[in-house]
Amino acid sequence: QTQLRESGGGLVQSGGSLRLSCVDSSGAFADYNMAWIRQVPGKARETVAIIDWSGTGIRYSDDVQGRFTIFRDNAKSTVYLQMYSLKVEDTAVYYCASTDNWGRALAGQFSAWGQGTQVTVSS
């Protein structure tokens, strides 16, 4: 069972940047496709970025395309989300998640989740 722990959230001004990190303590990180998902109260979950186990298959949501970058370091069992040009509408709880099936990742279906980290963007 994958165990995920996010960090790096916080308060930032509009136009600023943050980098989120997620560490997998399961010992099987290199087998998993990873994702960052955000949740706003009253709104549906949005998968903002996914990356396959090799680090070469990457997808972004239209809302973050060109502003966010997902990358991973398998030696450190860590996946990152680098966020630039942050907007107020990016405010959300950001979750790290994983699945061993790429098709499920594309469909937004994940087997393991972290606890979430709050990102708040002020105007």
Secondary structure as UniProt FT lines:
FT   STRAND          4..7
FT   STRAND          10..13
FT   TURN            14..15
FT   STRAND          18..24
FT   HELIX           29..31
FT   STRAND          33..39
FT   TURN            41..42
FT   STRAND          46..51
FT   TURN            53..54
FT   STRAND          58..60
FT   TURN            62..67
FT   STRAND          68..73
FT   HELIX           74..76
FT   STRAND          78..83
FT   HELIX           88..90
FT   STRAND          92..99
FT   HELIX           102..106
FT   TURN            107..108
FT   STRAND          112..113
FT   STRAND          117..122
//
